[in-house]
Amino acid sequence: MKTRIVKRRRGIRALHDAVVNKRICDIVSAMLTAPVLPTPLSASLAGKRNYQLLLLPDIHIPHSPDILERIVNSPVLKTVDHVILLGDTVACYGTDYEYEKLGAFLERSAKPYSVVIGNHEFSFEVHDTKETYGRIWRSGSHDLRERQLAKFSSFFGIDRPYWSEQVGPYTYVFFMLPNWDEKTISKHAVIHEHDALKELPEGGDAFLRSVVSERSVQGGGVIAFCHIPLAGSISDDFVYYTPGRDPTLYLEDATMRTIASSQVPVWWFSGHLHLSPAHPVAGVRPVAANLTQIHCPSARWHTRRSLDDHNAKRYEESYSLMLRVHNGSLSLAIYDWLSEMFVSDMSRFTIAPADHRSK
C-alpha cells in the first residue's frame, strides 16, 4: 500500500511539473520572441562554394553599445554570409530588457544567423533593479534555470540540445550547454555555475561520435560551435577569475578515441574566456590528435590581454574572428572593428593544412 501511495504521489508530482513547465513555456512564448529567428546554416549557404562566417561570442548585449553600433554599420558586415552567435548574447542574467535589446541588434544587423547558448543566458540569479543589476553573481536555482532556458528556447525557437548541418565537405555541429535538458538540471536543487559546464548535454558525446564516424566515410571535416572551450586548450598558468577554477569542457574518452582514430579533423570554436587576439592562449590550440580548439576573440571592450589578466579588463580594442571557406579550403581572419581593417599578423590563427576534399 505504501509503495502505491509513493508512486501515486510521484505521478501527481510529475504531472504537476509538466503542467507548470508547459505554462511557463506558453507564457514566455507569448511574451518574448526574436524579431528575426535563426536561419539554418545549410539554407543561407546553399549552393555556395565560397563564403564567410562572422563569429560573435560574448557580445553581452546591451553592454558596449558603441561596439554594437560599429558592427551593424560596418561595410564588412555586408560581406558576411552568416553570423554565429557563440553564447553569452545577453549581458548578465537573461532579463526581458536584455532580450529586447538583443532582438533590436539582430533586426538591425539584417544577417542570417545561428546561435548557441552561453552561461549568462540561464546560470545566474536575476537581479534587475538599478542597485543590483550586474553586481550580484549567484548561481540560480533549478526552477530559475528552467525558466531561463525556456525563455532562451522560446526567443530563438530552439528546442534541441545539439544538431548538425552539412555544407559541402564540412559538417557543422552546434552544442548547447549541459544544463539544457530538464533531466540534467533537475539532478540538483542548485548548481554552481562554474561546476556545471564540464560536459556536453546528455547524448552529446554519442552524437559527436556519430558525426565524426560519418565524416570518416565521406571525407571532409567537422566544425563544432560551443560556448565553452575544450579541456587541454589553455595553459596551466591561465587563471580564470580565481586560481583553480576550470572554465573548460571535457569530452568523453570514447569521443577522444573516435576522433583520434578517424583521421577526420575536428575544429572546436568557442568564446567564454573573453580573450584578446594578443593573449597567449588565443587562437588555434591543438588539443589531441585531429582535434583543434579555436579561441575566438571577444568584440566587446572588456577582454583578457595577458596571463596577468585574471579578470576581463577594459582595453581600447575590438576584434572578431571570420571563418572563411574557399573552394573547400578553410582559413581564418581577424577583423578590427575600430580600424575597420583585417589584422595582418595571423600567426596564432593559422589552421594547419588538411584534406578537406570529399571522397
C-alpha positions, 0 to 999 in steps of 0.5 A: 500500500505504501509503495502505491501511495509513493508512486501515486504521489510521484505521478501527481508530482510529475504531472504537476511539473509538466503542467507548470513547465508547459505554462511557463513555456506558453507564457514566455512564448507569448511574451518574448520572441526574436524579431528575426529567428535563426536561419539554418546554416545549410539554407543561407549557404546553399549552393555556395562554394565560397563564403564567410562566417562572422563569429560573435561570442560574448557580445553581452548585449546591451553592454558596449553599445558603441561596439554594437553600433560599429558592427551593424554599420560596418561595410564588412558586415555586408560581406558576411554570409552568416553570423554565429552567435557563440553564447553569452548574447545577453549581458548578465542574467537573461532579463526581458530588457536584455532580450529586447535589446538583443532582438533590436541588434539582430533586426538591425544587423539584417544577417542570417544567423545561428546561435548557441547558448552561453552561461549568462543566458540561464546560470545566474540569479536575476537581479534587475533593479538599478542597485543590483543589476550586474553586481550580484553573481549567484548561481540560480536555482533549478526552477530559475534555470528552467525558466531561463532556458525556456525563455532562451528556447522560446526567443530563438525557437530552439528546442534541441540540445545539439544538431548538425548541418552539412555544407559541402565537405564540412559538417557543422555541429552546434552544442548547447550547454549541459544544463539544457535538458530538464533531466540534467538540471533537475539532478540538483536543487542548485548548481554552481555555475562554474561546476556545471559546464564540464560536459556536453548535454546528455547524448552529446558525446554519442552524437559527436561520435556519430558525426565524426564516424560519418565524416570518416566515410565521406571525407571532409571535416567537422566544425563544432560551435560551443560556448565553452572551450575544450579541456587541454586548450589553455595553459596551466598558468591561465587563471580564470577569475580565481586560481583553480577554477576550470572554465573548460569542457571535457569530452568523453574518452570514447569521443577522444578515441573516435576522433583520434582514430578517424583521421577526420579533423575536428575544429572546436570554436568557442568564446567564454574566456573573453580573450584578446587576439594578443593573449597567449592562449588565443587562437588555434590550440591543438588539443589531441590528435585531429582535434583543434580548439579555436579561441575566438576573440571577444568584440566587446571592450572588456577582454583578457590581454595577458596571463596577468589578466585574471579578470576581463579588463577594459582595453581600447580594442575590438576584434572578431574572428571570420571563418572563411571557406574557399573552394573547400579550403578553410582559413581564418581572419581577424577583423578590427572593428575600430580600424575597420581593417583585417589584422595582418599578423595571423600567426596564432590563427593559422589552421594547419593544412588538411584534406578537406576534399570529399571522397 
